[in-house]
Amino acid sequence: MKQWISNQNGLDKLQLVDSAEPGDLKDGEVLVKVNRVSLNYRDTEVVMGLYGHHKTIDEGQNSIVPCSDICGTVVKVAPGTSNKWREGDRVMATFNQGHVTGQVVEEHMGTGLGLPLQGCLTEYRIFPSYGLVKVPDYLTADEAATLPIASTTAWMSINSFQPIGQPQSGRDKVVLLQGTGGVAIAGLQIAHALGMTTGEETRSRPRHQLQNAPRLGQKVMEITNGKGANVIFECGGVETLKKSFSCVAFGGLISCIGYLSGKEDKDGGSMGINVLALSRNVTLKGILNGPRDRFEEVARFYAEKQIHPVIDREFEFGEAKEAFKYVFSGSHFGKVIIKVA
């Protein structure tokens, strides 16, 4: 079979190689044919050797099959595995394979696909049966591949403190989103489906610079009559976090998702608060995706509301380098897909 590997030394150094097909399955394992892979900004950092702010990442690990988000088809189920999966089932993979329920803990970070575990930019991969989620029937393969990180992260950014089955809702709840990447656009769709009021701060050039950041707090407070936003998708980092604090509602939630404007405070050179929140999963709430049961909740919600994720562009399997570069450029609106099969 063919797969892409990276020595974490640059986007141009990605290699398409022939590899041995997966061996015999152990009890509890499922062999999946990968049909589509959805790219995340994290994947570009892994390939460039820049993703190291979690202590569970082995800094000595070099060769890696990147990527985590797939839509695939079950090819074989090991004897003795629960009867949940059957040949022909369409599945998605959870990001942190060991995170099944509850709050994420440090050990779960050692089970992340595409680093530290080998990832999914390959034609076939073996998964533990508990690391898969069924694809809602109405979704295309492209759409389903976007749910594991983007949609689940967006859902948790709004509902991480809500019990399963009791999401926030209502026009009185205001959600402010930053950027036009996969998480932001998924959050926009989810918030609308929940009946919330939304605002979007878009990107401009240079890459990942957010427009109107100096006036962000003032504008949001004007729109909300001084109340502020109940939930803020904090994707900007060092250039936007202070503005987010200036326009969050009393008792509101700032969900730290990314660091599009950089990881370090440009004044002092120290690690930005967004990265610190993410690295230790603290409140400000660092959002590190979600457990399998919340991912399943997302899939049910999408099916109920018939939400169709936004796909910006699809690349062929042999065009992976171009796909990674496109995501890194920040030019996309929604998700970028690699067509594996």
C-alpha positions in Angstrom: 0.0 0.0 0.0 1.0 3.7 -0.3 1.3 6.2 2.4 2.8 9.6 3.1 5.5 10.0 5.7 7.3 13.0 7.2 10.5 13.3 9.1 9.1 16.6 10.5 11.5 18.6 8.5 9.3 20.6 6.1 6.3 20.6 3.9 8.5 20.0 0.8 10.1 16.9 2.5 6.9 14.9 2.6 7.4 11.5 0.9 5.0 9.2 -0.8 6.3 5.6 -0.1 5.3 2.0 -0.6 4.7 0.3 2.7 3.7 -3.2 3.8 0.0 -3.8 4.2 -1.3 -4.1 7.8 -0.7 -7.5 9.4 -3.1 -9.8 11.3 -5.6 -8.1 13.5 -5.5 -8.5 17.3 -8.7 -8.9 19.4 -10.5 -5.6 19.5 -9.0 -4.2 16.3 -10.6 -3.1 13.0 -9.0 -2.7 9.6 -10.2 0.4 7.8 -9.7 1.5 4.2 -9.1 5.2 4.2 -11.3 7.1 1.7 -10.8 10.7 2.6 -8.5 12.7 4.9 -9.3 16.2 6.2 -6.3 18.5 7.0 -5.9 20.6 10.1 -3.4 23.4 10.8 -1.9 21.0 13.4 -0.9 18.7 10.6 1.2 21.4 8.9 3.0 22.0 12.2 3.7 18.3 12.7 5.2 18.0 9.2 7.4 21.2 9.8 8.6 19.9 13.2 6.8 22.8 15.1 4.3 20.8 17.1 5.9 20.2 20.5 4.0 22.2 23.2 2.5 19.1 24.8 4.8 17.2 27.2 3.6 13.8 26.0 5.1 14.4 22.5 8.4 12.5 22.1 10.8 15.1 20.8 13.1 12.4 19.5 10.3 10.9 17.3 11.0 11.8 13.6 9.4 9.6 11.0 5.6 9.9 11.2 2.6 9.3 9.0 0.7 12.6 9.4 -3.0 13.4 9.8 -5.8 12.2 12.0 -9.2 13.0 10.4 -10.7 10.4 8.1 -13.7 8.9 6.6 -13.1 5.3 5.8 -14.8 1.9 5.3 -14.4 -1.1 7.6 -12.7 -3.9 5.7 -12.2 -6.5 8.4 -13.1 -7.0 12.1 -11.0 -9.1 14.3 -12.6 -12.2 15.8 -13.7 -11.6 19.4 -14.3 -7.9 18.7 -17.6 -6.4 19.8 -20.3 -6.7 17.1 -20.6 -2.9 16.9 -18.6 -2.9 13.6 -19.2 -4.8 10.4 -17.5 -4.9 7.1 -18.8 -2.1 4.9 -19.5 0.3 7.8 -18.5 3.9 7.1 -16.4 5.3 10.0 -14.5 8.3 11.3 -11.6 8.1 13.7 -11.4 9.9 17.1 -8.3 12.2 17.4 -7.0 11.0 20.8 -7.8 7.3 20.5 -7.7 6.7 24.2 -10.0 9.6 25.2 -13.4 7.8 25.4 -15.3 9.9 27.9 -14.9 12.7 30.5 -12.2 15.4 30.9 -9.0 14.9 28.9 -6.0 14.0 31.0 -2.3 14.0 30.1 -2.1 10.3 29.3 -4.7 10.7 26.5 -2.4 13.0 24.7 -0.1 10.1 24.1 -2.8 8.5 21.9 -3.2 11.3 19.4 -3.3 10.2 15.7 -0.6 11.8 13.5 1.7 12.4 16.4 2.6 10.7 18.6 0.8 7.7 17.1 1.2 7.0 13.4 -1.5 8.9 11.5 -3.9 8.3 8.7 -2.5 9.7 5.4 -2.3 6.1 4.2 -4.5 3.7 2.2 -5.2 1.3 5.1 -4.9 1.6 8.9 -5.8 -0.6 11.9 -7.8 1.1 14.7 -9.0 -0.2 18.1 -12.7 -0.7 17.9 -13.3 2.0 20.5 -11.4 4.6 18.4 -14.1 4.8 15.7 -17.4 6.6 15.3 -20.1 5.8 12.8 -20.7 8.2 9.9 -24.2 9.7 9.7 -25.8 8.3 6.5 -26.6 11.7 5.0 -22.9 12.9 4.9 -20.6 12.5 2.0 -17.1 11.1 2.6 -15.6 14.5 2.2 -18.0 16.0 4.8 -17.6 13.2 7.3 -13.8 13.5 7.3 -14.1 17.1 8.7 -16.0 16.1 11.9 -13.2 14.6 14.1 -11.2 17.7 14.9 -12.9 20.7 13.5 -16.5 20.0 14.4 -15.8 18.3 17.7 -13.5 21.1 18.8 -16.1 23.7 17.8 -18.8 21.8 19.7 -16.6 21.6 22.8 -15.7 25.3 22.5 -19.4 26.0 23.0 -20.5 23.1 25.2 -17.5 21.8 27.1 -19.2 22.6 30.4 -22.7 21.3 29.3 -23.9 17.8 30.0 -24.2 15.5 27.0 -27.6 16.1 25.3 -28.0 19.6 26.9 -26.2 22.1 24.6 -26.4 25.8 25.0 -29.0 27.5 22.8 -30.9 30.7 22.2 -30.6 34.1 20.5 -29.5 35.6 23.8 -26.3 33.6 23.6 -23.6 35.4 21.5 -20.7 33.5 20.0 -17.7 35.4 18.5 -15.5 33.4 16.1 -12.1 34.3 14.7 -10.9 33.3 11.3 -12.3 31.3 8.4 -10.6 27.9 9.1 -12.3 24.6 9.7 -13.0 25.1 13.5 -14.4 28.6 13.0 -16.7 27.7 10.1 -17.9 24.6 11.9 -18.5 26.7 15.0 -20.5 29.2 12.9 -22.7 26.4 11.5 -23.2 24.8 15.0 -24.0 28.1 16.7 -26.6 28.9 14.0 -28.1 25.5 14.3 -28.4 26.1 18.1 -30.2 29.4 17.4 -27.4 31.5 18.8 -26.3 35.0 17.6 -22.9 34.9 15.9 -20.1 37.3 14.9 -17.1 36.5 12.8 -13.7 38.2 12.7 -12.1 37.3 9.4 -8.5 36.9 8.3 -6.6 39.2 6.0 -3.0 39.4 4.7 -0.4 38.9 5.8 -1.2 35.2 6.6 -3.4 34.6 9.6 -3.5 38.3 10.6 -6.9 39.1 12.0 -8.7 42.2 10.7 -9.7 45.1 13.0 -8.2 43.5 16.1 -7.7 46.9 17.8 -11.5 47.7 17.5 -12.7 44.1 18.2 -13.6 44.6 21.9 -15.4 47.9 21.2 -17.4 46.6 18.3 -18.6 43.5 20.1 -19.7 45.5 23.1 -21.6 47.9 20.8 -23.4 45.0 19.1 -24.3 43.3 22.4 -25.4 46.5 24.1 -22.5 46.2 26.6 -23.1 42.6 27.6 -20.3 41.0 25.6 -20.0 37.6 23.9 -20.9 34.5 25.9 -18.5 32.3 24.0 -15.3 33.4 22.2 -13.5 31.1 19.8 -10.0 32.4 20.6 -7.9 31.3 17.6 -5.6 34.3 17.2 -3.4 34.0 20.3 -1.0 36.8 21.3 -2.5 39.5 19.1 -6.2 38.9 20.0 -6.4 37.5 23.5 -6.5 40.8 25.3 -9.3 41.9 23.0 -11.2 38.8 23.8 -10.9 39.6 27.5 -12.3 43.1 26.8 -15.4 41.8 25.1 -16.3 38.5 26.9 -19.6 38.6 28.8 -19.5 38.4 32.6 -19.3 34.7 33.4 -18.5 33.9 29.7 -16.2 31.4 28.2 -13.0 32.1 26.2 -12.2 28.8 24.4 -8.5 28.8 23.5 -8.2 26.8 20.2 -5.2 28.1 18.3 -2.5 30.6 17.9 -2.7 32.0 14.3 -0.8 35.1 15.2 2.1 33.2 16.8 2.9 31.2 19.9 5.1 33.8 21.7 4.4 37.1 23.2 6.2 39.5 20.8 7.1 41.9 23.6 8.7 39.5 26.1 9.3 36.5 23.9 7.6 34.2 26.4 5.1 31.6 25.5 1.7 33.1 24.8 -1.2 32.5 27.2 -3.2 30.6 24.5 -0.4 28.0 24.2 0.0 27.8 27.9 -3.8 27.2 28.3 -3.7 24.5 25.5 -0.6 22.8 26.9 -2.1 22.2 30.3 -5.8 22.2 29.4 -6.6 25.0 31.9 -9.3 27.7 32.1 -9.2 30.0 30.1 -10.5 26.7 28.7 -7.9 25.1 26.5 -9.8 23.0 24.0 -8.1 19.8 23.1 -10.8 18.3 20.9 -13.2 16.0 22.9 -13.9 12.4 24.0 -15.5 9.8 21.8 -18.9 10.2 23.5 -19.0 14.0 22.7 -17.9 13.2 19.1 -20.8 10.8 18.9 -23.0 13.6 20.3 -21.8 15.9 17.5 -22.6 13.3 14.9 -26.1 12.9 16.2 -26.6 16.7 16.3 -25.3 17.1 12.7 -27.8 14.4 11.6 -30.7 16.0 13.4 -30.0 19.4 11.9 -28.8 18.1 8.6 -25.6 20.2 8.7 -23.3 20.0 5.7 -19.7 21.0 6.6 -18.1 23.5 4.3 -15.5 22.1 2.0 -13.1 24.6 0.4 -11.1 22.3 -1.9 -10.2 18.7 -2.6 -6.8 17.4 -3.6 -5.8 14.0 -5.1 -3.7 11.6 -2.9 -0.6 12.4 -4.9 -1.1 16.1 -4.3 -0.6 16.0 -0.6 2.3 18.5 -0.5 0.2 21.0 -2.4 -2.7 20.4 0.0 -0.5 21.0 3.1 0.9 24.2 1.6 -2.6 25.4 0.8 -3.7 24.9 4.4 -0.5 26.6 5.8 -1.2 29.6 3.5 -4.4 30.3 5.4 -6.3 30.9 2.1 -9.0 28.3 2.8 -12.6 28.9 3.8 -13.7 25.8 5.6 -12.0 22.4 5.2 -9.4 21.0 2.8 -9.7 17.3 1.8 -7.2 14.8 0.4 -8.9 12.1 -1.7 -7.2 8.8 -0.8 -9.5 6.3 -2.5 
